[in-house]
Amino acid sequence: LCDAASAATFYAYRDPRVTGLALLNPWVRTPTGIAKAQLKHYYWSRLTEAEFWRKVAGGNFTIGTAARSFAGTVAAAFGAREGRAPTGAGASLPERMADGLSRFNGKVLLIMSGKDLTAQEFNGVARASSRWGGLLSDARVQRRDLPEADHTFSRREWRDQVAAWTSDWVRSW
């Protein structure tokens, strides 16, 4: 499985008509990657939410179910290592995307939501990989972040900002 942003990185370098990619919260899903993002960005923040503690105090929290879920997430995050084949069908999704992006010679606009696990998973992959770090620091890549935005940029102000950034990016060529 992959999203349009992921698929575009696989295809774009093969088609000379494609001169730019605008990628919003690219999907780099792996079992380990999403588990790490959940641990860091979901579980930790959940402990600071008043709603969570009201649920616990009100008896609407099943500790056994929550503990099993948390244990499964920890196991996925730190359990078996995923294969790291550098290219080809056997490589992980993040590695296949990095391969496609490294072959693409056009411009790239990366727009990331701050309140989205898909974006957080991508950020984790980028931080953990020197290859991704190099790709994202390339002069042809421009990154924009909306710290309060959700995955779909559901507020009008966020969509307007995405549209403005994209328009400015296209006009800058």
Summary of the structure (lengths in Angstrom):
residues: 173
radius of gyration: 18.3
end to end distance: 32.0
largest distance: 59.9
contacts: 467
relative contact order: 0.17
helix: 56%
strand: 10%
